[in-house]
């Protein structure tokens, strides 16, 4: 059994060994099969890749062949296109050369023709200029007529021609706006304004000479020739135009030169300015020229302020107007007609307004004055709140001037705000016109039919003759365009200053400003200017040490001047007009005193005859002659060295020969006079007795609280002179 067991064990072991060997063999066969399969797969993969590579190489080879083929074709096409382009370029160059040849030939022909035309034009222009030279045509037409009157006409024409042929001072056009404007103001002060005044005198001399000729016509024409009378009338017509517009042309021409540097570099004569035509000084309808407008002023003086935002300059325009008519009914009728487009009201409202306005005019000077003042006060709110109906609300029920009909219309629940505004506008406009009417007629003594705007121009001209144009804002006749209409009026230059707000802040006056303020008071006596107040001149302000200094002044708004007031009416002062004192004479520069003494009455006819009627010039002559007599009489008794020399000129002796020191001493004496109980100074008593008068009436333009250092100023000036 043991052996059997061992045999079975051995058999099993052998069997297991055989099974293990068989399993190993099978595993080896499987491994070999796998390796064979892997080798076969790899071989197939290699063969596939080689086939792909061969295919890729074949494709690449074919692509290279195609590329070379296409490149060759492209090169051939480009070559063809290049040859065609070269052929076209050659053709175009040939054509260009031909065109250039033809252009040069045409240009040479054109240039030759242009030179011929320019030469011909220059010859024509020279002939035309000679023909158009002022008065030349008339001189030829007047022929050999040599009566004394005609000789005076011809001499006046020749005088104008000689003056116009003179060189005009050059205009600065550097591009520095501030510097150029300053240079132009200096040029105006140093000769341009004076020249214009002399030209106006010459034009007026011609105008008067023509009048003398025409006055001898006896209805048959001058020297028995109606044709000669016609020539004279034509010459007189455009001479009168030049009287009014010559300075405007000069100012406009010089302004144009300032904007054109190339032209400004050239030499120009006064003929160039005379021939210059720019009818419209300001076109307010052009929205691209940088002009802005604003209505300013009150009472009798309402202006349009024109601001040139590009040039940063201002001017003030006032429409040519009179105060109205002498007939009250026609005055109201004319006013209602003038506002028909401006005031939107029903007819029954306008009828009520007309009835109200008619009731204001009572043919009584004092009553008119009271009513004008009442309206001005009551309607102040309109100016402060324009546009509004506050003014008429303040007027209705609160003024005895308001009629029941106006009150009922205004308080009627059916009355619209638009109608109320129309009523307020009409009332305000009438108040201004009525105040202007009353002030000009009853205070300034100017006929309401006379031009007020011309009086600004007259003031400017007279100031230039007296050598004080720097302290009076220049005024000239000009035309503006507004709402499609050309409006003739007066343009006043910007003062470049501001109203001096008296009593406010830390400020003072320069010695120059004080001199000018005293001189202005005397000038206003000559002009009969009764509307000079602290709002009617501007101070040119400078700051020094934190204190505002009124360095100089500019008088503005001079339309209430040159009335019929005689010397006896103005010498003791009216409202807003200073009395004449010895202090005023002592305070004026000696050259101004001499210019006043040298001004001959006859020149006033020539200087202002185109602007003022004879009766107003006669009143001016009376004021001027009386002032001259007072200066001469004062020199006879003066303790301050004023003398009238044999040649008629005035001088001061000693330290009073210095204008500035003499002025300071006079102002101190003037101020001291206000605190004295009695008048003991014969210099002052000679002209005016102060007793019983308001001190402010003596010198109404200065705030004396800001002029307290006179002793120091006097000593400083003496120290300067001692050096």
Secondary structure, 3 states (H helix, E strand, C coil): CHHHHHHHHHHHHHHHHHHHHHHHHHHHHHHHHHHHHHHHHHHHHHHHHHHHHHHHHHHHHHHHHHHHHHHHHHHHHHHHHHHHHHHHHHHHHHHHHHHHHHHHHHHHHHHHHHHHHHHHHHHHHHHHHHHHCCCHHHHHHHCCCCCHHHHHHHHHHHHHHHHHCCECCCCCCCCCHHHHHHHHHHHHHHHHHHHHHHHHHHHHHHHHHHHHHHCCCCCCCECCEHHHHHHHHHHHHHHHHHHHHHHHHHHHHHHHHHCCHHHHCCCCEHHHHHHCCCCCCEECCCCCCCEEEEEEEECCEEEEEEEECCCCEEEEEEECCECCCCCHHHHHHHHHHHCCCCCCCCHHHHHHHHHHHHHHCCCCHHHHHHHHHHHHHHCHHHHHCCCCCHHHHHHCCCCCCCCHHHHHHHHCCCCCHHHHHHHHHHHHHHHHHHHHHHHHHHHCCCCCCCECHHHHHHHHHHHHHCCCHHHECCEEEEEEEECCEEEEEEEEECCCCECCCCCCCCEEECHHHHHHHHHHHHHHHHHCCCCCCCCCEEEEEEEECCEEEEEEEEECCCCCCCCCCCHHHHCCCCCCCCCCCHHHHHHCCHHHHHHHHHCCHHHHHHHHCCCCCHHHHHHHHHHHHHHHHHHHHHHHHCCCCEEECCCCCEEECHHHHCHHHHHHHHHHHHHHHCCCCCCCCHHHHHHCCCCCCCHHHHCCCCCHHHCCCHHHHHHHHHHHHHC
